Amino acid sequence: MDTKYLRKEIYEIEPFFEERPDYLIKLNANESFFDVPEEIKEEIFKKVKYKNFNLYNDPSCTELRNLLAEYCNIDKEQIFVGNGADEIIADVNFAFAGPGSEVIIFAPTFPSYEAFAKISGANVIKIPLKKIKIGDFYKFEIDLERVLPKIKEDTKQVMFMCLPNNPTGDYLDDKAVMEIIKNFKGIICIDEAYFEFGKRTYKDLISKYENLIIIRTMSKIFSIAGLRVGYALGNKDVIRELYRVKLPFNVNLFSQIAAAEILKRRESFLIKAEEIIKERERLLNELKKIENIKLYSTSTNFILLELNIEAKKVFEELKNKGILVRIYDEDVLKYSLRVSVGKREDNEKFLKALKEILERQNE
């Protein structure tokens, strides 16, 4: 029920109020199945212990930006740190979109792009991705014939692309992406949340295209989803504009220290990416053995799979068994589940439950 006080642009946005159900196995949020090691936690706690809690934290995340600059091999002035990638998506919309502008997104994709665009007051243009099959796998791809006519000779447009794409799992065609980057006049954001799994990046283009912003997160391979740390890379003048709209002390003291300590030991986390990828491939091979499933190619730590029955029915049965996965309201994903790559024992329980449910539903 909407109140009389709500702005009309917000009516279609569902409140994000979620009481987490009881679960045994959590495979619905693309989190790493590796926690931060105890010895690193102890270093973080030690550093935090001797900080003054009564004083405001560093509003510019100076130490963290220095470490990110080293990791990304760019200048710290080209880096903006946010309270998770979501805050950066919001700040991009608040700084560069708003009333009278257009925000172009692809569908299906990460829902925060559309939500924050609407909150900013922008007009959202959704361009459907086309489904194709390559070998044993399906994937969603850009249809340039639909995209290029939407691009104007105007800086009052913002575009978001998720590469690799969430929830579909894989990169979009590089030639099509480059054609868009070359022609787009407004701010274009490439969300590389899953960069450490796919290992393809458009970061090196920020020196050539001043309107290009890369968004990344420390939630996935760096195992701190609960601490909310994301960052943006781009032209230093464009990055500076984000400081006009960010909350003054947006990344808390604990998160800044934790992220810095983890980056100092980043190699141990990056090695974990290979273990996750190895388990992902094993999970894909096991899913291939189950009848009535179509699999989508993936360069992430999750898998999108399409069933021959409505996903909501399977989702509810899995939830009753204490297994959480992700489903979507969009028609194109009505029969699809997105499952995060978990620990092997959790994946085995998921596979067993899914197989039993599908066999019963298809009797």
N, C-alpha and C positions, 0 to 999 in steps of 0.2 A: 504493500500500500504506500503510495507516494503522498507526501505532505504538500500543502499549498506553498511551502517555502522553497521547495527544490527547484533549481534551475532546469528548464526544459531540456537542455542538452544532456542532462545526467539521467533522464528517465530510463533509458535503455540499459544503463549499467547496473548489474546486479551487485548488491552490497557484498563485500568480501568479509563475511562473518562466518567462520567455519569452526564448528566444534569437532575436534579430531576424534573419529570413532576408535574404539578399541581395535588393536591390530596385533598380529604376531609377526607379519612380514610386510614391510613398507616398500613398495615398488612403484610409487605414484608421483614422485617429485624430482627424479633425476639427480638425487643426492649421491655422493660417493659412498661406497660401502666400507671405506676405510675412515676411521676416526683419526683425529690428530694424535700422534703417539704421546704417551704419558710424559716422556722426558722433555718433549717440546712444550707440553702444557705446563710443566713445572717451571720452565724458563719464562714462559708468559706470565704465570702467577707471580713469580719472583719480581719481574719487572713492574708489574701492576702494583704490587704491594708497596713499593717505595714512591709511588706517584701520589700527588695531592689530589684527593677526590673532590675537595672543595673548590678547586680552580677549574675553569673551562679548559677543554682540550684544545690542541692545535687545530685551528679552523681550516688550515691549508694542507694538513696531512703531509708535512714537509719530509719527514724521514721515509714515510711510506712511498711518497712520490719519487724520492731519490732511488729507492730500491726497485720500484716499477720501471723507472727510466733505464736502469741497468739491465733488468730482465728483458725489456722490449727494445733496447738499443736505440732510444730516442732521448731528447732533452726533457727534463722534468717539467718545463713550461708547456710541454705538449700533452700533459697528463692532468686529468681531472678525476678525483676520487669521490665516489658517492656511497650512500647508505644502501648498498646493493645496486645491481644494474637497473632495478626498477626505478630508483630515484633518478638515475641518469636519463632514462627514457622519459620520465616526467619532466626533468629540467630541459631536455632538448625541445619538448613540446612547448613548455612555458616560454622558452627563450626565442624560438624560431617559428612556432606555429601560432595558434590563437585565432580569434575572430578574423574572418576575411581570408584565411589561408586554407590550403588543402594539404591533407596528410595522406599519402599513398601507401597502402600496405598490400601484401599478398595474402591470399586465403587458400588453405588454412595456415595460420602462423601463430606466434606468441601473442596472447590476447592483450598484454599490457600496452602494446603500441596503439591499438584502437581505443582502449579505455582512457589513456592519458591524453590522446588527441581530442577526444570528445570533452574531457574535463577542461582542456585549454580553450574550447570553443571553436576548434577547427572543423572543417567539413572533411569527413573521412571518405576516401575512395578505395574500395576493396577490389582488387583484381584477382580473379580466380587463377590458381595454378592448374595446369593440365596434368592428368594422370597418364603415365606411360609405363610400358614394361620393357625392361632390359634384362635379357637372360632369365634367370629364375626369380628376379626381384621386380617389384613395382617401385615407382618413385613419382614425386610431383615435380613439375618443371615449369619454367617461365614460358609464357606465350607472348613473345615480343610484339606480335601483331595487335595484342590487346594493350600492351604497355605504352609503346611509343606514342600513340595518339593522345594519351593522357598527360604526357610531359609538355609543359608550357615553357616559353621563353621568359620565365618569371622566377624570381627568387622567393616568391611567397608560397613555395611548395616545399614540403618535407617528405622524405621517403624513408621507410624502414625495411631492411632486408635482414633476415636471420640466416646466417651461413656458418655451419649447416643449420637447416631449418628445424625449428621445434613447432609442431610435433611430428613432422613427416620424416625427419631423421638424416637427410643428406644435403649436400651442396646443390645449388642450382647451377645451371650451365654457365661456365666461366665466360664464354664469348657473349652470352646474353647479358650477364652482369656487367661486363666491361662496356657494352654498347649503352647500357643505361647510365653508367657512371659518366661516360663521355658526353652524354646529351643532357643530363640533369643539371639545372641551374641553381636549384635551392640546396638546402642541407640534405645530404644523403647519409643515413646511418646504417652501418653494417654491424649487426650484432654477432660477435664471435664468442658467445658464451661457451661453446664446445670446442674452441680452438685446440686445446691440448689433446683432444681425441682425434680430430680430423687433420690437424697440422697444416691446413692451408689458410693463408691469411692475406688480407688486402691492406695490411698495415703500411707496406712500403709505398703505397700510392698517396699517402697523406701529404707527402712533399710535393706531389704534382697537382693534386686536386684539393684546393683549400677548403672546399665545401664538404669534404669527406670526414666523417667521424666514425671511429671504430669503438664499439662497446664490448667490454669483457667483464668477467666475474671471477671472484675467488671462491665461489660457492661450490664449484664442481670438483675439479682435480685437487684443489687446495683444501677441501674438506671443511670449510667454515661457512656453510649455508646459514647456520644459526646466528652468525655474527654480522652478516649483511655488509659485505665489502665488494663493490664493483668499481670499475674505472673506465675512463674514456681516453682515447688517443686521437690527436688531430692537430691541425694548424694552430699555433700558439695563440693567434688573435681570436680564432673561433672558440678555442677552449676557454679563453679568458671571459668570453661573453656568458658562459655557463655560470660564472661566479656572480653574475647579476641576479640570478634567480634561485640559487641554492640556499638552503637553510644555513644560518651562520656557523653552527657547530654540528654539522650533519653526521659525521662519523665519530662515534663515541671513543673515549680513551682506550677502553679494553680492546675494541675491534682494531684500532690503529696499531696497538702494540702487538696483538696476536698476528695480524697480517704481516707486519714487519718481520717478526721472528720466523714465521713460516717461509717468507721469501728468502731469508738468509739461508734456509735449508731446503730450498726449492727442489734440488735434484732428487731428494728422497721421495718427494711427492710426484714428480714427473715420471719416475720409474713406475709408480703405481698405475699410471695411465696404461702402460703396456699390459699389466695384469688385468685391468678392467677390459681392455680390448680383447685380450685372449679369452676371457670368460664370455664376453659378448658373442664372439664367433662360435664358441661352444653352444651357447644358448640358441643362436640362430640355427645351427645344425640340428639341434634337438627339436626345435619348432617345425622344421621342415618335415619331420617324421609324423606330425599330427595332421590328420585329414581335415579338409574344409578350412584351411588357413592360407591367406595370401600374405607374403612378407614384403616389407619395404626395405630398400637398401639403407644403410645407416653409417654415418661417420661420427657417431656420438656415443654416449653411455646409456642409450635407450633404444628400444625397438618398437616400431609401429607395426601392428598386425591387423589384418582385416578378416573378419569371420563371415560365415554364411547366415548368421542370425544377428539380431540386434545386440549390440555390445552391452547395452544396459542390463539385459537379462544375465549375461555372463558376469558382469561387474558385481551385481548384487549377490550372486552365488559365491563368487570369490570373497567378497567382503564378509559373508556369513561364515566363511572358513578362516577369517582373520587375515586375508591377503588383500592389500590395497593396490589397485592399479588406476590408470587414468582413462576416463571417457570424455567425450565432447558432445555438445549439442548440435554442432553444425551437420547439415544433411550429408555432406561429403564424407564425414567421419562417423556416421550413424552406426556403422558396423565395425568400427575400429577400436582397438585397445592400444594404449601406449604403456609399455612396461619398462621400468628402469632395470638396468643390469645390477643385480644384487650379489650377495655372497652365493657361492655354489650351492650350499645346502638350502638356502631360501629359493633359489632358482629351481632347484629340483622339486621342491614342494609346490611351487607355482605350476610347473609343467605337469606334474601329476594331477593337480586339481583341475587345471584347464582341460586336460585330456578327458578326464572323467565327466566334466560338465558338458563338453561338446558331444561326447558319445551319447550321453543321456538325452540332450536336447535334439540330436539328429536321429534318434531312434524312429 
